[in-house]
Amino acid sequence: MNYLTEISIIVIFDILFAFLLTSFLIPKVKKYGSLCNIFDYPQSRKIHSIPLVRIGGFAIFFGFIIT
């Protein structure tokens, strides 16, 4: 196996691991945000019509940092 193939396998594994980790963390972070009442409520300038949890980005950040 040559060097480029090994690097490609490592990069593909890292991307897959980051995706799976983030997919696992998002529901956990949303549940935590709901328990702590951390919502973004709809207003006249907002597009959404229901309250959304505001801390979903932490799951993406932690997935990036851990990988």
PDB file of N, CA, C and O in Angstrom:
ATOM      1  N   MET A   1       0.839  -1.165   0.000  1.00  0.00           N
ATOM      2  CA  MET A   1       0.000   0.000   0.000  1.00  0.00           C
ATOM      3  C   MET A   1       0.894   1.240   0.000  1.00  0.00           C
ATOM      4  O   MET A   1       1.832   1.341   0.791  1.00  0.00           O
ATOM      5  N   ASN A   2       0.599   2.162  -0.876  1.00  0.00           N
ATOM      6  CA  ASN A   2       1.455   3.340  -0.931  1.00  0.00           C
ATOM      7  C   ASN A   2       0.985   4.414   0.048  1.00  0.00           C
ATOM      8  O   ASN A   2      -0.071   4.291   0.668  1.00  0.00           O
ATOM      9  N   TYR A   3       1.776   5.449   0.172  1.00  0.00           N
ATOM     10  CA  TYR A   3       1.556   6.490   1.178  1.00  0.00           C
ATOM     11  C   TYR A   3       0.245   7.234   0.953  1.00  0.00           C
ATOM     12  O   TYR A   3      -0.475   7.507   1.914  1.00  0.00           O
ATOM     13  N   LEU A   4      -0.085   7.573  -0.315  1.00  0.00           N
ATOM     14  CA  LEU A   4      -1.322   8.312  -0.598  1.00  0.00           C
ATOM     15  C   LEU A   4      -2.556   7.493  -0.261  1.00  0.00           C
ATOM     16  O   LEU A   4      -3.551   8.048   0.204  1.00  0.00           O
ATOM     17  N   THR A   5      -2.515   6.211  -0.482  1.00  0.00           N
ATOM     18  CA  THR A   5      -3.655   5.355  -0.155  1.00  0.00           C
ATOM     19  C   THR A   5      -3.869   5.309   1.349  1.00  0.00           C
ATOM     20  O   THR A   5      -5.008   5.352   1.813  1.00  0.00           O
ATOM     21  N   GLU A   6      -2.794   5.222   2.109  1.00  0.00           N
ATOM     22  CA  GLU A   6      -2.915   5.208   3.571  1.00  0.00           C
ATOM     23  C   GLU A   6      -3.495   6.518   4.091  1.00  0.00           C
ATOM     24  O   GLU A   6      -4.347   6.516   4.980  1.00  0.00           O
ATOM     25  N   ILE A   7      -3.037   7.624   3.539  1.00  0.00           N
ATOM     26  CA  ILE A   7      -3.558   8.930   3.939  1.00  0.00           C
ATOM     27  C   ILE A   7      -5.038   9.036   3.586  1.00  0.00           C
ATOM     28  O   ILE A   7      -5.825   9.548   4.381  1.00  0.00           O
ATOM     29  N   SER A   8      -5.425   8.561   2.413  1.00  0.00           N
ATOM     30  CA  SER A   8      -6.824   8.616   1.989  1.00  0.00           C
ATOM     31  C   SER A   8      -7.708   7.815   2.931  1.00  0.00           C
ATOM     32  O   SER A   8      -8.802   8.260   3.279  1.00  0.00           O
ATOM     33  N   ILE A   9      -7.252   6.647   3.345  1.00  0.00           N
ATOM     34  CA  ILE A   9      -8.032   5.813   4.261  1.00  0.00           C
ATOM     35  C   ILE A   9      -8.192   6.517   5.607  1.00  0.00           C
ATOM     36  O   ILE A   9      -9.270   6.485   6.199  1.00  0.00           O
ATOM     37  N   ILE A  10      -7.137   7.144   6.086  1.00  0.00           N
ATOM     38  CA  ILE A  10      -7.200   7.860   7.366  1.00  0.00           C
ATOM     39  C   ILE A  10      -8.174   9.034   7.272  1.00  0.00           C
ATOM     40  O   ILE A  10      -8.963   9.253   8.191  1.00  0.00           O
ATOM     41  N   VAL A  11      -8.129   9.779   6.190  1.00  0.00           N
ATOM     42  CA  VAL A  11      -9.014  10.933   6.018  1.00  0.00           C
ATOM     43  C   VAL A  11     -10.467  10.473   5.928  1.00  0.00           C
ATOM     44  O   VAL A  11     -11.342  11.078   6.547  1.00  0.00           O
ATOM     45  N   ILE A  12     -10.732   9.425   5.174  1.00  0.00           N
ATOM     46  CA  ILE A  12     -12.098   8.905   5.052  1.00  0.00           C
ATOM     47  C   ILE A  12     -12.590   8.417   6.416  1.00  0.00           C
ATOM     48  O   ILE A  12     -13.739   8.668   6.779  1.00  0.00           O
ATOM     49  N   PHE A  13     -11.747   7.731   7.169  1.00  0.00           N
ATOM     50  CA  PHE A  13     -12.128   7.270   8.498  1.00  0.00           C
ATOM     51  C   PHE A  13     -12.427   8.444   9.415  1.00  0.00           C
ATOM     52  O   PHE A  13     -13.400   8.402  10.169  1.00  0.00           O
ATOM     53  N   ASP A  14     -11.618   9.483   9.368  1.00  0.00           N
ATOM     54  CA  ASP A  14     -11.841  10.662  10.212  1.00  0.00           C
ATOM     55  C   ASP A  14     -13.157  11.358   9.877  1.00  0.00           C
ATOM     56  O   ASP A  14     -13.892  11.765  10.777  1.00  0.00           O
ATOM     57  N   ILE A  15     -13.453  11.494   8.599  1.00  0.00           N
ATOM     58  CA  ILE A  15     -14.700  12.134   8.183  1.00  0.00           C
ATOM     59  C   ILE A  15     -15.896  11.300   8.631  1.00  0.00           C
ATOM     60  O   ILE A  15     -16.884  11.846   9.121  1.00  0.00           O
ATOM     61  N   LEU A  16     -15.813   9.997   8.467  1.00  0.00           N
ATOM     62  CA  LEU A  16     -16.896   9.106   8.887  1.00  0.00           C
ATOM     63  C   LEU A  16     -17.084   9.151  10.400  1.00  0.00           C
ATOM     64  O   LEU A  16     -18.215   9.187  10.885  1.00  0.00           O
ATOM     65  N   PHE A  17     -15.982   9.148  11.145  1.00  0.00           N
ATOM     66  CA  PHE A  17     -16.063   9.206  12.599  1.00  0.00           C
ATOM     67  C   PHE A  17     -16.677  10.527  13.060  1.00  0.00           C
ATOM     68  O   PHE A  17     -17.503  10.537  13.972  1.00  0.00           O
ATOM     69  N   ALA A  18     -16.282  11.640  12.441  1.00  0.00           N
ATOM     70  CA  ALA A  18     -16.840  12.950  12.805  1.00  0.00           C
ATOM     71  C   ALA A  18     -18.339  12.993  12.521  1.00  0.00           C
ATOM     72  O   ALA A  18     -19.108  13.530  13.318  1.00  0.00           O
ATOM     73  N   PHE A  19     -18.752  12.433  11.397  1.00  0.00           N
ATOM     74  CA  PHE A  19     -20.171  12.403  11.052  1.00  0.00           C
ATOM     75  C   PHE A  19     -20.965  11.579  12.059  1.00  0.00           C
ATOM     76  O   PHE A  19     -22.012  12.015  12.537  1.00  0.00           O
ATOM     77  N   LEU A  20     -20.469  10.397  12.378  1.00  0.00           N
ATOM     78  CA  LEU A  20     -21.175   9.530  13.322  1.00  0.00           C
ATOM     79  C   LEU A  20     -21.216  10.135  14.730  1.00  0.00           C
ATOM     80  O   LEU A  20     -22.241  10.074  15.408  1.00  0.00           O
ATOM     81  N   LEU A  21     -20.114  10.708  15.152  1.00  0.00           N
ATOM     82  CA  LEU A  21     -20.070  11.322  16.474  1.00  0.00           C
ATOM     83  C   LEU A  21     -21.037  12.500  16.567  1.00  0.00           C
ATOM     84  O   LEU A  21     -21.757  12.637  17.555  1.00  0.00           O
ATOM     85  N   THR A  22     -21.054  13.345  15.545  1.00  0.00           N
ATOM     86  CA  THR A  22     -21.956  14.488  15.532  1.00  0.00           C
ATOM     87  C   THR A  22     -23.413  14.030  15.479  1.00  0.00           C
ATOM     88  O   THR A  22     -24.275  14.613  16.136  1.00  0.00           O
ATOM     89  N   SER A  23     -23.683  12.991  14.699  1.00  0.00           N
ATOM     90  CA  SER A  23     -25.039  12.451  14.622  1.00  0.00           C
ATOM     91  C   SER A  23     -25.490  11.882  15.968  1.00  0.00           C
ATOM     92  O   SER A  23     -26.673  11.934  16.304  1.00  0.00           O
ATOM     93  N   PHE A  24     -24.562  11.349  16.717  1.00  0.00           N
ATOM     94  CA  PHE A  24     -24.877  10.832  18.044  1.00  0.00           C
ATOM     95  C   PHE A  24     -25.085  11.958  19.054  1.00  0.00           C
ATOM     96  O   PHE A  24     -25.956  11.862  19.919  1.00  0.00           O
ATOM     97  N   LEU A  25     -24.293  13.020  18.948  1.00  0.00           N
ATOM     98  CA  LEU A  25     -24.335  14.097  19.936  1.00  0.00           C
ATOM     99  C   LEU A  25     -25.506  15.064  19.762  1.00  0.00           C
ATOM    100  O   LEU A  25     -25.981  15.626  20.749  1.00  0.00           O
ATOM    101  N   ILE A  26     -25.974  15.268  18.554  1.00  0.00           N
ATOM    102  CA  ILE A  26     -27.022  16.264  18.318  1.00  0.00           C
ATOM    103  C   ILE A  26     -28.282  15.986  19.142  1.00  0.00           C
ATOM    104  O   ILE A  26     -28.780  16.910  19.786  1.00  0.00           O
ATOM    105  N   PRO A  27     -28.826  14.757  19.156  1.00  0.00           N
ATOM    106  CA  PRO A  27     -30.016  14.535  20.000  1.00  0.00           C
ATOM    107  C   PRO A  27     -29.741  14.739  21.489  1.00  0.00           C
ATOM    108  O   PRO A  27     -30.611  15.213  22.220  1.00  0.00           O
ATOM    109  N   LYS A  28     -28.538  14.385  21.941  1.00  0.00           N
ATOM    110  CA  LYS A  28     -28.196  14.576  23.357  1.00  0.00           C
ATOM    111  C   LYS A  28     -28.151  16.059  23.713  1.00  0.00           C
ATOM    112  O   LYS A  28     -28.653  16.462  24.762  1.00  0.00           O
ATOM    113  N   VAL A  29     -27.559  16.859  22.857  1.00  0.00           N
ATOM    114  CA  VAL A  29     -27.453  18.302  23.110  1.00  0.00           C
ATOM    115  C   VAL A  29     -28.836  18.956  23.033  1.00  0.00           C
ATOM    116  O   VAL A  29     -29.145  19.847  23.824  1.00  0.00           O
ATOM    117  N   LYS A  30     -29.668  18.516  22.083  1.00  0.00           N
ATOM    118  CA  LYS A  30     -31.020  19.060  21.995  1.00  0.00           C
ATOM    119  C   LYS A  30     -31.829  18.738  23.249  1.00  0.00           C
ATOM    120  O   LYS A  30     -32.590  19.577  23.732  1.00  0.00           O
ATOM    121  N   LYS A  31     -31.666  17.529  23.773  1.00  0.00           N
ATOM    122  CA  LYS A  31     -32.374  17.154  24.995  1.00  0.00           C
ATOM    123  C   LYS A  31     -31.887  18.007  26.167  1.00  0.00           C
ATOM    124  O   LYS A  31     -32.692  18.476  26.972  1.00  0.00           O
ATOM    125  N   TYR A  32     -30.577  18.206  26.264  1.00  0.00           N
ATOM    126  CA  TYR A  32     -30.019  19.044  27.324  1.00  0.00           C
ATOM    127  C   TYR A  32     -30.548  20.478  27.208  1.00  0.00           C
ATOM    128  O   TYR A  32     -30.899  21.093  28.215  1.00  0.00           O
ATOM    129  N   GLY A  33     -30.603  21.002  26.000  1.00  0.00           N
ATOM    130  CA  GLY A  33     -31.123  22.350  25.793  1.00  0.00           C
ATOM    131  C   GLY A  33     -32.587  22.469  26.180  1.00  0.00           C
ATOM    132  O   GLY A  33     -33.016  23.497  26.705  1.00  0.00           O
ATOM    133  N   SER A  34     -33.350  21.419  25.921  1.00  0.00           N
ATOM    134  CA  SER A  34     -34.763  21.430  26.319  1.00  0.00           C
ATOM    135  C   SER A  34     -34.904  21.398  27.836  1.00  0.00           C
ATOM    136  O   SER A  34     -35.744  22.097  28.403  1.00  0.00           O
ATOM    137  N   LEU A  35     -34.078  20.583  28.488  1.00  0.00           N
ATOM    138  CA  LEU A  35     -34.138  20.500  29.950  1.00  0.00           C
ATOM    139  C   LEU A  35     -33.749  21.817  30.612  1.00  0.00           C
ATOM    140  O   LEU A  35     -34.306  22.185  31.647  1.00  0.00           O
ATOM    141  N   CYS A  36     -32.795  22.522  30.016  1.00  0.00           N
ATOM    142  CA  CYS A  36     -32.318  23.794  30.583  1.00  0.00           C
ATOM    143  C   CYS A  36     -33.095  24.991  30.050  1.00  0.00           C
ATOM    144  O   CYS A  36     -32.794  26.134  30.394  1.00  0.00           O
ATOM    145  N   ASN A  37     -34.096  24.729  29.207  1.00  0.00           N
ATOM    146  CA  ASN A  37     -34.948  25.785  28.646  1.00  0.00           C
ATOM    147  C   ASN A  37     -34.138  26.823  27.866  1.00  0.00           C
ATOM    148  O   ASN A  37     -34.295  28.027  28.071  1.00  0.00           O
ATOM    149  N   ILE A  38     -33.278  26.348  26.976  1.00  0.00           N
ATOM    150  CA  ILE A  38     -32.456  27.217  26.141  1.00  0.00           C
ATOM    151  C   ILE A  38     -33.061  27.211  24.732  1.00  0.00           C
ATOM    152  O   ILE A  38     -32.636  26.443  23.869  1.00  0.00           O
ATOM    153  N   PHE A  39     -34.047  28.067  24.514  1.00  0.00           N
ATOM    154  CA  PHE A  39     -34.783  28.100  23.259  1.00  0.00           C
ATOM    155  C   PHE A  39     -34.622  29.435  22.561  1.00  0.00           C
ATOM    156  O   PHE A  39     -34.362  30.459  23.192  1.00  0.00           O
ATOM    157  N   ASP A  40     -34.782  29.405  21.242  1.00  0.00           N
ATOM    158  CA  ASP A  40     -34.895  30.609  20.437  1.00  0.00           C
ATOM    159  C   ASP A  40     -36.362  30.692  20.028  1.00  0.00           C
ATOM    160  O   ASP A  40     -36.841  29.878  19.238  1.00  0.00           O
ATOM    161  N   TYR A  41     -37.065  31.673  20.567  1.00  0.00           N
ATOM    162  CA  TYR A  41     -38.501  31.790  20.332  1.00  0.00           C
ATOM    163  C   TYR A  41     -38.778  32.584  19.057  1.00  0.00           C
ATOM    164  O   TYR A  41     -38.039  33.511  18.725  1.00  0.00           O
ATOM    165  N   PRO A  42     -39.843  32.217  18.346  1.00  0.00           N
ATOM    166  CA  PRO A  42     -40.183  32.941  17.104  1.00  0.00           C
ATOM    167  C   PRO A  42     -40.567  34.397  17.384  1.00  0.00           C
ATOM    168  O   PRO A  42     -41.219  34.702  18.383  1.00  0.00           O
ATOM    169  N   GLN A  43     -40.155  35.269  16.496  1.00  0.00           N
ATOM    170  CA  GLN A  43     -40.506  36.682  16.554  1.00  0.00           C
ATOM    171  C   GLN A  43     -40.820  37.142  15.143  1.00  0.00           C
ATOM    172  O   GLN A  43     -40.802  36.338  14.211  1.00  0.00           O
ATOM    173  N   SER A  44     -41.096  38.382  14.980  1.00  0.00           N
ATOM    174  CA  SER A  44     -41.468  38.881  13.651  1.00  0.00           C
ATOM    175  C   SER A  44     -40.305  38.806  12.657  1.00  0.00           C
ATOM    176  O   SER A  44     -40.537  38.661  11.457  1.00  0.00           O
ATOM    177  N   ARG A  45     -39.067  38.902  13.130  1.00  0.00           N
ATOM    178  CA  ARG A  45     -37.906  38.869  12.231  1.00  0.00           C
ATOM    179  C   ARG A  45     -37.363  37.460  11.997  1.00  0.00           C
ATOM    180  O   ARG A  45     -36.430  37.292  11.212  1.00  0.00           O
ATOM    181  N   LYS A  46     -37.912  36.462  12.646  1.00  0.00           N
ATOM    182  CA  LYS A  46     -37.411  35.089  12.538  1.00  0.00           C
ATOM    183  C   LYS A  46     -38.236  34.301  11.524  1.00  0.00           C
ATOM    184  O   LYS A  46     -39.403  34.612  11.285  1.00  0.00           O
ATOM    185  N   ILE A  47     -37.634  33.302  10.947  1.00  0.00           N
ATOM    186  CA  ILE A  47     -38.313  32.476   9.950  1.00  0.00           C
ATOM    187  C   ILE A  47     -39.088  31.341  10.603  1.00  0.00           C
ATOM    188  O   ILE A  47     -40.187  31.013  10.155  1.00  0.00           O
ATOM    189  N   HIS A  48     -38.538  30.733  11.653  1.00  0.00           N
ATOM    190  CA  HIS A  48     -39.174  29.567  12.261  1.00  0.00           C
ATOM    191  C   HIS A  48     -40.445  29.959  13.020  1.00  0.00           C
ATOM    192  O   HIS A  48     -40.592  31.080  13.507  1.00  0.00           O
ATOM    193  N   SER A  49     -41.359  28.975  13.098  1.00  0.00           N
ATOM    194  CA  SER A  49     -42.643  29.252  13.741  1.00  0.00           C
ATOM    195  C   SER A  49     -42.799  28.531  15.075  1.00  0.00           C
ATOM    196  O   SER A  49     -43.787  28.739  15.781  1.00  0.00           O
ATOM    197  N   ILE A  50     -41.837  27.687  15.424  1.00  0.00           N
ATOM    198  CA  ILE A  50     -41.860  26.987  16.711  1.00  0.00           C
ATOM    199  C   ILE A  50     -40.545  27.273  17.438  1.00  0.00           C
ATOM    200  O   ILE A  50     -39.545  27.579  16.788  1.00  0.00           O
ATOM    201  N   PRO A  51     -40.523  27.180  18.763  1.00  0.00           N
ATOM    202  CA  PRO A  51     -39.263  27.395  19.495  1.00  0.00           C
ATOM    203  C   PRO A  51     -38.225  26.327  19.129  1.00  0.00           C
ATOM    204  O   PRO A  51     -38.550  25.143  19.043  1.00  0.00           O
ATOM    205  N   LEU A  52     -36.995  26.748  18.917  1.00  0.00           N
ATOM    206  CA  LEU A  52     -35.891  25.848  18.578  1.00  0.00           C
ATOM    207  C   LEU A  52     -34.816  25.927  19.656  1.00  0.00           C
ATOM    208  O   LEU A  52     -34.576  26.983  20.241  1.00  0.00           O
ATOM    209  N   VAL A  53     -34.173  24.786  19.904  1.00  0.00           N
ATOM    210  CA  VAL A  53     -33.067  24.750  20.863  1.00  0.00           C
ATOM    211  C   VAL A  53     -31.892  25.519  20.268  1.00  0.00           C
ATOM    212  O   VAL A  53     -31.559  25.340  19.097  1.00  0.00           O
ATOM    213  N   ARG A  54     -31.268  26.369  21.068  1.00  0.00           N
ATOM    214  CA  ARG A  54     -30.212  27.254  20.569  1.00  0.00           C
ATOM    215  C   ARG A  54     -28.817  26.658  20.598  1.00  0.00           C
ATOM    216  O   ARG A  54     -27.923  27.227  19.972  1.00  0.00           O
ATOM    217  N   ILE A  55     -28.574  25.553  21.282  1.00  0.00           N
ATOM    218  CA  ILE A  55     -27.206  25.088  21.478  1.00  0.00           C
ATOM    219  C   ILE A  55     -26.845  23.881  20.613  1.00  0.00           C
ATOM    220  O   ILE A  55     -25.928  23.138  20.962  1.00  0.00           O
ATOM    221  N   GLY A  56     -27.534  23.668  19.504  1.00  0.00           N
ATOM    222  CA  GLY A  56     -27.241  22.544  18.623  1.00  0.00           C
ATOM    223  C   GLY A  56     -25.847  22.610  18.008  1.00  0.00           C
ATOM    224  O   GLY A  56     -25.276  21.576  17.662  1.00  0.00           O
ATOM    225  N   GLY A  57     -25.299  23.797  17.870  1.00  0.00           N
ATOM    226  CA  GLY A  57     -23.966  23.959  17.298  1.00  0.00           C
ATOM    227  C   GLY A  57     -22.861  23.367  18.158  1.00  0.00           C
ATOM    228  O   GLY A  57     -21.780  23.065  17.652  1.00  0.00           O
ATOM    229  N   PHE A  58     -23.115  23.198  19.446  1.00  0.00           N
ATOM    230  CA  PHE A  58     -22.110  22.591  20.314  1.00  0.00           C
ATOM    231  C   PHE A  58     -21.800  21.163  19.889  1.00  0.00           C
ATOM    232  O   PHE A  58     -20.652  20.729  19.987  1.00  0.00           O
ATOM    233  N   ALA A  59     -22.795  20.429  19.423  1.00  0.00           N
ATOM    234  CA  ALA A  59     -22.574  19.051  18.981  1.00  0.00           C
ATOM    235  C   ALA A  59     -21.635  19.034  17.777  1.00  0.00           C
ATOM    236  O   ALA A  59     -20.746  18.185  17.696  1.00  0.00           O
ATOM    237  N   ILE A  60     -21.822  19.950  16.856  1.00  0.00           N
ATOM    238  CA  ILE A  60     -20.941  20.030  15.687  1.00  0.00           C
ATOM    239  C   ILE A  60     -19.538  20.444  16.119  1.00  0.00           C
ATOM    240  O   ILE A  60     -18.551  19.885  15.641  1.00  0.00           O
ATOM    241  N   PHE A  61     -19.444  21.416  17.017  1.00  0.00           N
ATOM    242  CA  PHE A  61     -18.143  21.851  17.520  1.00  0.00           C
ATOM    243  C   PHE A  61     -17.397  20.712  18.219  1.00  0.00           C
ATOM    244  O   PHE A  61     -16.214  20.496  17.956  1.00  0.00           O
ATOM    245  N   PHE A  62     -18.082  19.983  19.106  1.00  0.00           N
ATOM    246  CA  PHE A  62     -17.429  18.884  19.813  1.00  0.00           C
ATOM    247  C   PHE A  62     -17.032  17.757  18.867  1.00  0.00           C
ATOM    248  O   PHE A  62     -15.979  17.142  19.042  1.00  0.00           O
ATOM    249  N   GLY A  63     -17.867  17.480  17.863  1.00  0.00           N
ATOM    250  CA  GLY A  63     -17.502  16.483  16.863  1.00  0.00           C
ATOM    251  C   GLY A  63     -16.237  16.859  16.109  1.00  0.00           C
ATOM    252  O   GLY A  63     -15.402  16.006  15.808  1.00  0.00           O
ATOM    253  N   PHE A  64     -16.105  18.140  15.809  1.00  0.00           N
ATOM    254  CA  PHE A  64     -14.916  18.638  15.112  1.00  0.00           C
ATOM    255  C   PHE A  64     -13.685  18.560  16.028  1.00  0.00           C
ATOM    256  O   PHE A  64     -12.627  18.099  15.600  1.00  0.00           O
ATOM    257  N   ILE A  65     -13.815  18.998  17.260  1.00  0.00           N
ATOM    258  CA  ILE A  65     -12.682  19.025  18.185  1.00  0.00           C
ATOM    259  C   ILE A  65     -12.208  17.619  18.529  1.00  0.00           C
ATOM    260  O   ILE A  65     -11.003  17.368  18.576  1.00  0.00           O
ATOM    261  N   ILE A  66     -13.128  16.710  18.767  1.00  0.00           N
ATOM    262  CA  ILE A  66     -12.739  15.365  19.160  1.00  0.00           C
ATOM    263  C   ILE A  66     -12.036  14.620  18.020  1.00  0.00           C
ATOM    264  O   ILE A  66     -11.109  13.848  18.265  1.00  0.00           O
ATOM    265  N   THR A  67     -12.469  14.846  16.782  1.00  0.00           N
ATOM    266  CA  THR A  67     -11.774  14.194  15.672  1.00  0.00           C
ATOM    267  C   THR A  67     -10.544  14.978  15.306  1.00  0.00           C
ATOM    268  O   THR A  67      -9.817  14.594  14.390  1.00  0.00           O
TER     269      THR A  67
END
